[in-house]
Amino acid sequence: MKILKFLPVLLAVLLFSKPIMADNPDWQSDKLHINVYSQQSEQTLQVLVKFRMKDGWHISWDNPGDAGKPTKFFWHIPNDWFVTQLQESTPQKFIYNNIVSQYGYGETAYYLFEISNPENKIKTINQASLDIQWTACRDVCEPGNAHFELKKTNKSVWEKELQLAKATFPVKISQPIQAENTNYVMKLLFPSSVFELHTEPFYFIPYERWLVSAEATQKKTLTNNNKLEIQVETNIEDFIPSKGVLIYGTKAYVYDVVPFGHAKPVQEEYPYWMWLLAAFLGGIILNCMPCVFPILSIKAFALAKSSLQKDHIHRACSYFFGVISCFLFIALILYLLRYGGAEAGWGFQLQSSWFVGIMLCLFVFLFLLVADIIKIKGNFLDFFNQYAGLNSFMTGFLAVLIASPCTGPFMGAAVGYALFQPPHVYFPIFLSLGAGYALPFTLAEIYPTAIRKILPKPGRWMIILKKILSIPILLTCVWLGWVLYHQLCQPVQQNEKSIWLTYDKNQVARKRASGHAVFIDFTARWCITCLANEKLVLNTDAFVNLASENDIVLFKADWTTNDAEITKALKQFNRTGVPLYVYYPSQKQKKQNNDAIILPQLLTIDVIQKYLNIQNKDDD
């Protein structure tokens, strides 16, 4: 019974004492508090480092400005693993007595890292640690250091902190700034035209220290084609920074920097009307892409019937507005998702197993109707016969839902351009795309006399046609079921004998650095154009021999379900959908092997050979 006397003491210790082993290691002093969070996936370990400063102290950014030292991270990991810094928080500017200026963090700062094994020899890291060195400044600057043993963080805590961190990260822009530095004046020309000069704060920070004084005046102007140009005095002549951060009001953007004349022509250099035209032509061509073939049977049969009816103009308008409505509906959802910070791309809806499942049920129902396996009589059928415009509207709407995930010529570039534009530029692009997609069948329905000349008189042939056109719908059901199966089940592991490697950006970089040419197939199982290219070209002996003869390493980036790394990779090439085929020449083929060649979205062996031969010829 004496032990009961100590029970309150034991309870107090359990309730109020700090656990010895915490989910996330931490370290603190009177100046700052550091937390280290980590989360292990199948082949990578992500690490998030969080700094919280106290009592006016701050730490330095990569470019600390006039004083201070950048924060350094020293990793203790197995030799086969590599560390990549993915992101870091947007820096602030600190000014002391109008003399000394620094860039750093005065409240909360995050650093996000990824540790990966490109060779995929080891799935997980059993033990890893991290040493951090920093300099904390206020009236004086004092160095500090800490050691952390990496431990897996509770998943809910990790997700919460990661979301908080993402809100502090600057946006990475794929298109570079062009720059020149002559007579100690650096001129920077930005690819985007969506800046207002009166916005504050508004300044550019290079990552390289000493190039530009933190207090240097930055003159901002708009060029004749409405592009942002910044001129700033430099401390070093003829030197161009590698990259930098543009602080713009409450936003921040990270840009690579290249000398004038070394940047690829950026998409925004084209006038706006050309992007509208590209979207319109892309919509027309989309009707010829393999993605659209399953839905053509529904519309073809509808055209055969409507050519014999008088309300063809009403049906044509309904179909047109059904297509336009669906394009704008998808564009709106995509805009809201991206505005909220999601890494969503064109065709995002088919990355959802729920959406694919609903489409599968719908197409099974349509097949049973068209094949006359089930028949609907009575008021329901009379309703659709009475309101035929609604039937045409839904046909157009459904055609876009199924066909839009794939991209074709002109369309990919136009959509990639639109996604980085303000709403008044963004939505007209998709309106033009929808108009192009709807145009062929709308014209065919407006002018039914042309169809009457082709089709025989009404008779038994329409019943036979209905049976034939039910076959593509059946194939669509099989395709959707196949996609759903792969989304719900674990992905199939690559065959050891397969020449295709699973996409990994670190492994791509290693192969390129070792002198190999690299070909990347960005694909998805719901993209019929992708599957057609793989069946007819990429999985053939002819292509395998071509890759072997040219020492090309092949990577497959499967985007069937949402993958943040693949989405980021697509974004680097100003694309938001698949298919996308990227070829990096070897160092022997091209001196500037950073330049990627984007192949057409419809492939043949001759097309691939042509692009390789053109590249080799240029190098000669």
C-alpha positions in Angstrom: 0.0 0.0 0.0 3.0 2.3 0.4 3.4 2.5 -3.3 0.0 4.3 -3.5 1.7 7.3 -1.7 3.9 7.7 -4.7 1.2 7.3 -7.3 0.4 11.1 -7.6 4.1 11.7 -8.2 4.4 9.1 -10.9 1.3 10.5 -12.7 2.8 14.0 -12.6 6.0 12.8 -14.1 4.2 11.0 -16.9 1.9 13.9 -17.6 4.3 16.9 -17.5 7.7 15.5 -18.3 9.1 15.8 -21.8 9.4 12.5 -23.7 13.0 11.4 -24.2 12.4 10.1 -27.8 10.5 12.7 -29.8 9.0 12.1 -33.3 11.1 15.0 -34.6 14.5 16.0 -33.2 14.8 19.6 -32.1 17.4 22.0 -30.7 17.0 25.4 -29.2 18.8 28.3 -27.6 17.9 31.9 -26.6 18.3 32.9 -30.3 16.4 30.2 -32.3 14.6 26.9 -32.3 15.3 24.2 -34.9 13.1 21.2 -35.7 14.0 18.4 -38.2 11.2 16.4 -39.8 11.7 13.4 -42.1 9.5 11.1 -44.0 10.6 7.9 -45.8 8.9 6.9 -49.1 9.7 3.8 -51.1 12.9 5.1 -52.7 13.5 8.6 -51.2 13.9 10.2 -47.8 12.5 13.8 -47.6 13.8 16.0 -44.8 12.3 19.3 -43.7 14.4 21.6 -41.5 12.4 24.4 -39.7 14.0 27.5 -38.0 12.1 29.7 -35.6 14.0 32.8 -34.6 13.6 34.5 -31.2 13.8 38.1 -29.9 14.8 39.8 -33.2 17.6 37.4 -34.2 17.8 36.2 -37.7 19.9 33.8 -39.8 21.3 34.4 -43.3 20.1 33.3 -46.7 22.4 31.7 -49.4 23.4 35.3 -50.3 23.7 36.9 -46.9 24.2 40.4 -48.3 26.7 42.7 -46.6 27.3 40.6 -43.5 26.6 37.1 -42.2 27.3 33.6 -43.4 24.9 31.2 -45.3 23.5 28.3 -43.3 25.3 25.1 -44.1 24.0 21.5 -44.0 26.4 18.5 -43.6 24.9 15.1 -44.2 26.0 11.7 -42.9 24.4 9.2 -45.2 25.5 6.0 -47.1 27.7 6.5 -50.1 25.1 5.4 -52.6 22.7 8.1 -51.6 22.6 11.7 -52.8 21.1 14.9 -51.3 19.2 17.4 -53.4 17.9 20.7 -51.9 14.4 21.1 -53.3 13.2 24.4 -51.8 13.9 27.0 -49.2 11.8 29.8 -47.8 11.7 33.3 -49.5 14.3 35.5 -47.9 13.7 38.9 -46.2 15.8 42.1 -46.3 17.2 43.5 -43.0 18.8 47.0 -42.9 20.9 48.3 -40.0 21.3 52.1 -39.6 20.8 52.5 -43.3 24.3 51.2 -43.8 24.4 47.4 -43.6 21.9 45.3 -45.5 21.4 41.5 -45.1 19.2 38.8 -46.7 17.9 36.1 -44.3 15.1 34.9 -42.1 13.7 36.8 -39.1 10.7 34.7 -38.2 10.3 31.2 -39.6 12.3 29.5 -42.3 12.1 26.1 -44.0 14.6 24.0 -46.0 13.3 21.0 -47.9 15.7 18.2 -49.0 15.4 14.9 -50.8 17.8 12.0 -50.2 17.6 9.4 -52.9 19.4 6.4 -54.3 19.5 6.8 -58.1 20.7 3.2 -58.7 17.7 1.9 -56.7 20.0 -0.7 -55.0 18.7 0.1 -51.5 15.1 0.9 -50.7 15.5 2.6 -47.3 18.1 4.4 -45.2 18.6 2.7 -41.8 20.7 5.5 -40.2 21.3 9.1 -41.2 22.3 12.2 -39.4 22.7 15.9 -40.1 25.0 18.7 -38.8 23.8 22.3 -39.3 26.0 25.4 -39.0 24.5 28.9 -39.0 25.2 32.5 -38.0 22.6 34.3 -36.0 22.6 38.1 -36.2 21.0 41.0 -34.4 23.3 43.8 -33.2 26.1 41.3 -33.5 26.5 38.0 -35.4 27.2 34.8 -33.5 27.9 31.3 -35.1 26.1 28.2 -33.9 25.9 24.5 -34.8 23.8 21.5 -33.9 23.7 17.7 -34.6 20.5 15.7 -35.4 19.8 12.0 -35.8 17.1 11.7 -38.4 14.0 9.9 -37.2 10.7 9.3 -38.9 8.1 11.9 -38.2 4.5 11.2 -37.5 2.7 11.4 -40.9 0.1 13.9 -39.8 2.8 16.2 -38.3 4.8 15.8 -41.4 1.9 16.8 -43.7 1.0 19.7 -41.6 4.5 21.1 -41.5 5.1 20.5 -45.2 1.9 22.5 -46.1 3.1 25.3 -43.9 6.5 25.2 -45.6 5.1 25.2 -49.1 3.3 28.5 -48.3 6.8 30.1 -47.7 8.5 28.7 -50.8 9.0 31.0 -53.9 7.6 29.8 -57.2 10.1 28.2 -59.6 9.8 29.6 -63.1 11.0 27.3 -65.9 11.8 30.1 -68.4 15.1 31.9 -67.6 16.0 35.6 -67.3 18.3 36.9 -70.0 21.1 39.1 -68.7 24.1 41.1 -69.6 26.6 42.9 -67.4 28.7 45.6 -69.0 30.4 48.7 -67.4 29.3 47.5 -64.0 25.6 47.7 -64.9 23.6 44.5 -65.2 20.4 44.4 -67.3 17.9 41.7 -66.6 15.1 40.9 -69.1 12.3 38.8 -67.6 10.1 36.4 -69.7 6.8 37.4 -68.1 4.7 40.5 -68.6 2.4 40.4 -65.6 4.3 42.8 -63.3 3.1 46.2 -62.0 5.9 48.6 -61.5 4.3 50.4 -58.4 4.3 47.1 -56.4 6.3 47.1 -53.2 8.6 45.4 -52.2 10.0 44.8 -55.7 13.6 43.8 -56.1 15.9 41.0 -57.5 18.4 39.1 -55.4 21.1 37.0 -57.1 22.3 33.9 -55.3 25.9 34.9 -55.8 27.3 37.1 -53.0 29.1 40.4 -53.6 27.8 40.8 -57.2 25.1 43.3 -56.3 25.0 45.4 -53.1 21.9 44.8 -51.1 21.2 48.6 -51.0 21.9 49.1 -54.7 19.1 50.9 -56.6 17.2 48.7 -59.0 15.6 50.6 -62.0 12.5 48.8 -63.2 11.0 49.5 -66.7 8.7 47.9 -69.2 10.0 47.3 -72.7 8.1 47.9 -75.9 6.6 44.4 -75.8 5.6 44.9 -72.2 8.4 42.8 -70.6 9.9 43.6 -67.3 13.5 44.9 -67.4 15.6 45.6 -64.3 18.9 47.5 -64.4 21.2 47.5 -61.3 24.8 48.5 -60.6 27.2 45.6 -59.9 30.4 45.2 -58.0 31.9 42.8 -60.6 32.0 43.5 -64.4 31.0 40.9 -67.0 29.7 38.4 -64.5 26.3 36.8 -64.9 24.6 35.1 -61.8 23.4 31.5 -62.2 20.0 32.2 -60.7 18.1 34.6 -58.4 14.9 35.4 -56.6 12.5 38.2 -57.6 10.6 39.6 -54.6 7.3 41.0 -55.8 4.9 42.2 -53.2 3.7 39.2 -51.2 5.0 36.8 -53.9 8.5 35.5 -54.9 9.8 33.8 -58.0 13.0 31.8 -58.6 14.6 32.2 -62.0 17.6 30.7 -63.7 19.8 33.4 -65.5 21.4 33.0 -68.9 23.4 35.5 -71.0 21.6 37.3 -73.8 21.4 35.2 -76.9 21.8 31.9 -75.0 18.1 31.5 -73.9 15.7 29.5 -76.0 13.0 31.7 -77.5 10.4 32.0 -74.6 6.8 31.3 -75.4 5.6 34.7 -74.3 7.6 36.4 -77.1 4.9 35.4 -79.5 1.9 37.8 -79.8 -1.2 36.8 -77.9 -3.3 36.2 -81.1 -0.8 33.5 -82.1 -1.4 31.6 -78.9 -5.2 31.9 -79.5 -4.7 30.6 -83.0 -2.4 27.7 -81.8 -5.1 26.7 -79.3 -7.8 26.8 -82.0 -5.7 24.7 -84.4 -4.8 22.3 -81.5 -8.5 21.8 -80.8 -9.2 20.9 -84.4 -6.3 18.5 -84.6 -7.4 16.9 -81.3 -10.3 15.4 -83.2 -7.8 13.3 -85.1 -5.9 12.0 -82.0 -6.3 8.4 -80.9 -7.8 9.7 -77.6 -10.9 10.9 -79.4 -11.6 7.7 -81.4 -13.8 6.0 -78.8 -16.1 9.0 -78.5 -16.4 9.5 -82.3 -18.7 6.5 -82.6 -21.3 8.2 -80.4 -21.2 11.4 -82.4 -21.0 9.6 -85.8 -24.3 7.7 -85.1 -25.9 10.9 -83.8 -24.9 12.7 -87.0 -26.3 9.9 -89.1 -29.7 10.3 -87.4 -29.6 14.1 -87.2 -28.9 14.5 -90.9 -32.4 13.1 -91.4 -34.1 15.6 -89.0 -35.0 19.2 -89.2 -33.6 20.5 -85.9 -30.0 20.0 -86.9 -29.0 23.6 -86.2 -30.3 23.4 -82.7 -28.4 20.2 -82.2 -25.2 21.7 -83.6 -25.4 24.7 -81.3 -26.1 22.4 -78.3 -23.1 20.2 -79.1 -20.9 23.3 -79.6 -21.8 24.8 -76.2 -21.5 21.4 -74.5 -17.9 21.2 -75.7 -17.2 24.9 -74.7 -18.8 24.4 -71.3 -16.7 21.3 -70.5 -13.4 23.0 -71.5 -14.2 26.0 -69.4 -15.4 23.8 -66.5 -12.1 21.8 -66.5 -10.1 25.0 -67.0 -11.8 26.6 -64.0 -11.2 23.6 -61.7 -7.6 23.4 -62.8 -7.1 27.2 -62.2 -8.5 26.9 -58.7 -6.4 23.9 -57.9 -3.2 25.6 -59.1 -4.2 28.8 -57.4 -4.5 26.9 -54.1 -0.9 25.5 -54.6 -1.7 22.1 -56.1 0.7 20.7 -58.7 -2.2 19.8 -61.1 -1.8 19.4 -64.8 -4.0 19.0 -67.9 -5.8 15.7 -67.7 -5.8 15.7 -63.9 -9.3 14.3 -63.8 -8.2 10.9 -65.1 -5.7 10.6 -62.4 -8.6 10.1 -60.0 -9.8 6.5 -59.6 -13.2 7.9 -58.6 -13.5 9.8 -61.9 -12.3 6.8 -63.9 -14.8 4.5 -62.1 -17.7 6.8 -62.8 -16.7 7.1 -66.5 -16.4 3.3 -66.6 -20.0 2.9 -65.3 -21.3 5.5 -67.7 -19.6 3.9 -70.8 -20.8 0.4 -69.8 -24.3 1.8 -69.7 -23.9 3.5 -73.0 -22.5 0.3 -74.6 -25.5 -1.7 -73.3 -27.8 0.9 -74.8 -26.1 1.2 -78.2 -25.8 -2.6 -78.5 -29.5 -2.9 -77.7 -28.7 -5.3 -74.8 -30.9 -3.1 -72.6 -33.7 -0.9 -73.8 -35.3 2.1 -72.2 -38.9 2.9 -73.0 -41.4 5.3 -71.8 -41.1 8.8 -70.4 -37.3 8.7 -69.9 -36.7 8.1 -73.6 -39.5 10.5 -74.7 -37.8 13.2 -72.6 -34.5 12.9 -74.5 -36.3 12.7 -77.8 -38.2 15.9 -76.9 -35.1 17.7 -75.7 -32.6 16.5 -78.3 -30.5 19.6 -77.7 -29.8 18.3 -74.2 -28.6 15.0 -75.7 -26.2 16.9 -78.0 -25.0 19.1 -75.2 -24.1 16.1 -73.0 -22.5 14.4 -76.0 -20.2 17.4 -76.4 -19.5 17.6 -72.7 -18.7 13.9 -72.4 -16.5 14.0 -75.5 -14.2 16.6 -73.8 -14.1 14.7 -70.5 -12.7 11.6 -72.2 -10.6 13.3 -74.9 -9.1 16.3 -73.1 -6.4 14.5 -71.0 -4.3 13.8 -74.1 -2.6 16.6 -75.9 -1.8 17.1 -79.6 0.2 19.4 -81.8 -0.2 23.1 -80.9 -2.4 22.2 -77.9 0.4 21.2 -75.5 2.3 24.5 -76.1 -0.8 26.6 -75.9 -2.0 25.0 -72.6 1.5 25.2 -71.2 1.6 29.0 -72.0 -1.9 29.6 -70.6 -1.3 28.0 -67.2 1.2 30.7 -66.2 -1.0 33.6 -67.3 -3.6 35.8 -65.4 -7.3 34.9 -65.8 -8.0 37.4 -68.6 -5.4 35.6 -70.7 -5.9 32.1 -69.3 -9.6 31.5 -70.0 -9.7 32.8 -73.6 -7.0 30.2 -74.5 -9.2 27.4 -73.4 -12.3 29.0 -75.1 -10.3 29.0 -78.3 -9.2 25.4 -77.8 -12.8 24.3 -77.2 -14.0 26.2 -80.3 -11.5 24.4 -82.4 -12.4 21.0 -81.0 -16.1 21.5 -81.5 -15.9 23.0 -85.0 -15.7 19.9 -87.3 -18.8 18.1 -85.9 -20.7 21.4 -85.5 -20.2 22.2 -89.2 -21.1 18.7 -90.2 -24.4 19.0 -88.3 -25.2 22.5 -89.6 -24.8 21.4 -93.2 -26.5 17.9 -93.2 -26.9 17.9 -97.0 -23.3 16.9 -97.3 -23.9 13.9 -95.0 -27.1 12.9 -96.9 -25.0 12.7 -100.1 -22.6 10.2 -98.4 -25.2 8.1 -96.5 -27.7 5.8 -98.2 -31.5 6.1 -97.5 -32.7 5.2 -94.1 -33.0 1.4 -93.6 -31.5 -1.6 -92.0 -28.0 -0.2 -92.5 -28.5 2.1 -89.6 -29.1 -0.8 -87.2 -25.9 -2.5 -88.6 -24.0 0.8 -88.2 -25.2 1.1 -84.6 -23.8 -2.4 -83.9 -20.5 -1.6 -85.5 -20.1 1.7 -83.7 -20.8 0.0 -80.3 -17.4 -1.7 -80.7 -15.3 1.4 -79.9 -17.5 2.1 -76.9 -16.8 -1.5 -75.7 -13.1 -0.9 -76.2 -13.4 2.3 -74.1 -14.9 0.2 -71.3 -12.0 -2.2 -71.4 -9.5 0.7 -71.5 -11.1 2.5 -68.5 -11.3 -0.8 -66.6 -7.6 -1.4 -67.3 -6.7 2.1 -66.1 -8.8 1.7 -62.9 -7.1 -1.6 -62.1 -3.7 -0.1 -62.3 -4.7 2.9 -60.2 -6.3 0.8 -57.4 -3.6 -1.9 -57.4 0.1 -1.6 -56.8 2.0 -0.5 -60.0 3.6 -3.3 -61.9 7.4 -3.5 -61.3 9.6 -3.0 -64.3 10.9 -6.2 -65.8 14.6 -6.6 -65.0 15.2 -7.2 -68.7 13.3 -4.1 -69.8 15.3 -1.4 -71.5 13.1 1.2 -69.8 14.2 2.6 -66.5 11.7 4.2 -64.0 12.0 7.9 -64.2 14.2 9.5 -61.5 15.6 13.0 -62.0 18.8 12.2 -60.1 19.5 9.1 -62.2 18.8 11.1 -65.3 21.3 13.7 -64.2 23.9 10.9 -63.5 23.4 9.3 -66.9 23.8 12.6 -68.7 26.8 13.5 -66.6 28.4 10.2 -67.5 28.1 11.1 -71.2 25.0 9.1 -72.2 22.2 10.4 -74.4 18.8 10.2 -72.6 15.3 9.8 -73.9 12.3 10.3 -71.5 8.8 9.1 -72.2 6.3 11.0 -70.2 3.2 8.8 -70.4 0.0 7.6 -68.6 -2.1 4.5 -69.0 -5.2 6.7 -69.5 -3.6 8.5 -72.5 -4.5 6.6 -75.6 -2.1 8.6 -77.8 0.7 7.5 -75.4 -0.3 3.9 -75.6 -0.5 4.0 -79.4 3.0 5.5 -79.7 4.3 2.8 -77.3 2.7 0.0 -79.2 3.6 1.2 -82.7 7.0 2.8 -82.0 8.6 2.8 -78.6 8.2 -0.9 -77.8 9.3 -2.1 -81.2 12.6 -3.8 -82.1 13.4 -1.0 -84.5 13.3 1.6 -81.7 15.2 -0.7 -79.3 18.0 -1.1 -81.9 18.0 2.6 -82.6 18.5 3.3 -78.8 21.2 0.7 -78.5 23.1 1.9 -81.5 23.1 5.5 -80.3 23.9 4.6 -76.7 20.5 6.2 -75.5 19.3 5.5 -72.0 15.6 5.2 -71.8 13.4 6.5 -69.0 9.6 6.1 -68.5 7.8 8.7 -66.4 4.4 7.1 -65.6 1.8 9.9 -64.8 -1.2 7.5 -64.5 -1.7 8.7 -60.9 -0.6 12.1 -59.7 3.1 12.3 -59.2 4.6 15.6 -58.0 8.0 15.0 -59.4 6.7 14.2 -62.9 4.4 17.2 -62.7 7.4 19.4 -61.9 9.4 17.8 -64.7 6.6 18.5 -67.2 6.4 22.1 -66.0 10.1 22.6 -66.8 9.3 22.0 -70.4 6.2 24.3 -70.3 3.9 21.3 -70.6 1.0 20.2 -68.4 -0.1 17.0 -70.0 1.1 13.9 -71.8 2.4 12.6 -74.1 5.7 14.4 -73.9 8.9 13.0 -75.4 12.2 14.6 -74.4 15.6 13.8 -75.9 19.0 14.9 -74.4 21.9 14.5 -76.8 25.1 13.1 -75.4 28.1 15.3 -74.7 29.7 14.0 -77.9 26.6 15.1 -79.9 26.2 18.5 -78.5 28.5 20.9 -76.6 25.6 22.5 -74.8 24.1 19.2 -73.6 21.6 21.1 -71.3 19.5 21.8 -74.4 16.6 19.3 -74.6 14.9 18.3 -77.8 11.1 18.0 -77.6 9.8 15.5 -80.2 6.3 15.6 -81.8 3.4 14.0 -79.9 2.7 11.5 -82.8 5.8 9.3 -83.3 7.1 7.1 -86.0 10.6 5.6 -86.3 11.3 7.9 -89.2 10.4 10.9 -87.1 12.7 9.8 -84.3 15.5 9.1 -86.7 15.0 12.5 -88.3 15.3 14.4 -85.0 18.5 12.4 -84.1 20.0 13.0 -87.6 19.2 16.7 -87.5 20.9 17.0 -84.1 24.0 15.1 -85.3 24.1 17.2 -88.5 23.9 20.4 -86.5 26.8 19.3 -84.3 29.0 18.5 -87.4 
